[in-house]
Amino acid sequence: MPLSAAFLAVSPPTFSLAIDPAEKPLVAYVGTYTSPLKNMLDTQVDLPPGNGRGIHLFRVDRETGALSPTGIFEMGTSPSAIVLNADRTRLYSANETERLGENESGSVSAFAVDREDGHLTVLNTVSSGGKGPAHLSIHPSGRFVLVANYFGGSVAVIPIRDDGSLGEATDIKKDQGAVGPATATNAPPGSFAFSGHDQEHAHMIEADPTGRFVLHVDLGQDRIYVWKFDADQGRLLPNDPPFTALPPGDGPRHFAFHPNGRWFYSIQEEGSTVVLFDWNGESGRLTERQTISSLPTGFAGSNFCSEILVSTDGRFVYAGNRLHDSVGIFAVDQKTGEISPVADEWTRGNYPRSFNFDPSGRFFYSCNQRGDNVAIFGVDRKEGTLHFTGHYAPVGNPSIIIFNDLGTRVKN
């Protein structure tokens, strides 16, 4: 499929580079909202205008965590989710407000990454297989991009060609079934949080660590789907059972596997909960074991959860709260996987949509969507707590941040 008009209408990106010849840079890419979803998708989603300009590039100070802007790949289609392949030579973006063809689907773009400076060169753009792609990931085989299309509740498998460009989808599945109620079962007292129970809404898709199964959440249906994955054909086959149900109205949004591959944590957008499941990697089954609030004790009112991460050492879970504008920090019992509250850290900005660690694990970056900034925290690796460094990076409507260490060797 040819590049969309939105790509052709923008000027080529410019980069201001100051590379230390003795050390290749650590680069951060920040995906943004560049246009309002309400106007682009004819929905009643109340989001602010898109203040971003595309994929923003930064050089990361390895000692302080501070971000210095080095360029922008201009895109008018809200590349709100981005991911790098395993060898960090290709980047893929889900373009949430793109409208391609008669079905007005979103799109996914492939980029080549310059290993000297992180510069992006677009390879091609294809349909995402549905409206409003909100999340994408790469299958562990490295041969497929998996996409979750929020509006209309579909997921797609898109093959990666030998040169890193994308082919047309080998499979598209649309969620079927009733949606949940407007009031979450586990919402805090006085909550009016309602975001996704008007229709099916696929919000995240990712393979399990082995690649044998693919899981995706449907926020509107309150379900976590599990698929067997045919890696030869790039197809999703229903598992038995095909999904696990969450409490009505709670709205599963994102999930994260523990490094041991046996524990699985799901965060619920409207219920403001984190649920621990045991994951059976042989049968592809989830067994619920613990439910805990993402918010501090005594909180009342509305909150929308966002991101969930497990630290690389598996000792802590981090849960994002929008409106409360905090990150809930939880310690992981290393014998059971159950979590207990440690602290709540203010994100220093409005509506933290997602967050991430730098490759060293020493710094934590919060993408404050409505605050138009990325706030940078130091991480206490022993206690799990976060400490604001005093550093911000101005970015319009940041949605996601990922890192590329150009100073490390690329896998063969």
Secondary structure, 3 states (H helix, E strand, C coil): CCCCHHHHCCCCCEECCCCCCCCCCEEEEEEECCCCHHHHHCCCCCCCCCCCCEEEEEEECCCCCCEEEEEEEECCCCEEEEEECCCCCEEEEEEEEEEECCCCEEEEEEEEECCCCCCEEEEEEEECCCEEEEEEEECCCCCEEEEEEEECCEEEEEEECCCCCECCCCEEEECCCCCCCCCCCCCCCCCCCCCCCCCCCEEEEEECCCCCEEEEEECCCCEEEEEEEECCCCEEEEEEEEEEECCCCCCEEEEEECCCCCEEEEEECCCCEEEEEEEECCCCEEEEEEEEECCCCCCCCCCEEEEEEECCCCCEEEEEEECCCEEEEEEECCCCCCEEEEEEEECCCCCEEEEEECCCCCEEEEEEHHHCEEEEEEECCCCCCEEEEEEEEECCCEEEEEEEECCCCCCC
